[in-house]
Amino acid sequence: ATLPALAGVPVDFAWGGFVDITINRAPDFGRLAEAPQVYYLQGFSGHGLALTGLAGRVVAQAMAGDASRFDTFARLRHRAFPGGALLRTPALVLGMAWYRLKDALA
């Protein structure tokens, strides 16, 4: 296993796409409610390469006992996708087609 210490913690959701975008374009930091020792960082909205170095430092500080910076990010409010599950896939397909068209015309 990649992370043997997490062998008993189920993974309900995982990202496998190219760009993970949040509605407000701010990264989503947090801890799992049922396993607060498990941190997550997601939704860098296309800026992951630039921001994940800093994010890694912030989460490392939290794991070492100083969670002040991590908690500042974790308090940012994130809204759910408008339209819910019904419109999520059609909107994704439309968005992907739009960006493919932009790439083709560039």
N, C-alpha and C positions, 0 to 999 in steps of 0.2 A: 504494500500500500504506500502511496505517496506520503500521506500524513497518518502514521499509525496511531497517534494520540487521538485522532478524530474517528477512529474505526466505528464507534457506536453512535455517531452523530449522523442522522440521515441528511442527504442533500436533496431538498425538494425542488429547487430551481437552479439552473446554471445558464450562463450566457455562452453562446457559441457563434455569435455573429461578428461582423466587421466593426461596427461602431455602436456603442451603447449610449443612447442619448436620453437625458432626463428632460422633462417638460421645461424646467427653469434653467437648464444647462449647467447646473451645479452638481458636483459629485455627491453621491449618497454614501455617507459613512454611518456605521452603526454596529451594534452587537446583537446577536441572536437572543431573543427574550428567554428561550428555554435553555440556552447554553451561553451565558454572558462572557465566557472566556473565548468565544468565537467571534472574531471581528470580521466585518465585511466592508469593502470599498468598491463602489461600482458607479457607472454612469458618468464617465469622464468626457462624454460628448465630443469625441474626436480629438481631445487634448491629452490623452493618456500618456503619451510619450513624454510630454513636457511636465505633467503634474504628478505622475505616479512616484517619481523619486522623492518629492516632498511628502506625498501621502504616505509612503513607506516609512519615512522618518517619523511622521506624526503618529502612525499606528505603533511603531516600535517604542516611542516614548510612552504611549498609553499602556502598552504591555509591561513596560518597566516601572509603572506606578505613577507617571505624570500624565493624566488623561485630559488636562485642561485644553490643549489645542484640539485634540480629537473630539472632545465633547462640544466644542464650538462648531465644528463641521457637522457633527451628529444632530445638532439642534436645528439645522436648516430644514425648513418644511418642504416636502415634495408632494405634488398633487398626482393623482392617478391619471392615466391617459383618458382624455375625454372620449366618450363613446364606449368605453369599457371593452369587454371581450368581443362584442358584436362587431365593432368597427376596427379593432386592432389589426387584424390580418389584412382587410382591404386597404386600410391606410398605409400599412407597411408596403404592400405590393405597389400602390400608387407612388409612394415616396421613392422606392427603389427604381421604378420606371422613369420617374422624373430625373433622378440623378444620372441614370444611364443615358438618357436623352441629352442632358447637359454635357456629359463627357463626350458623347458622339459629335456634338456640335462645336465643341471647343477646338 
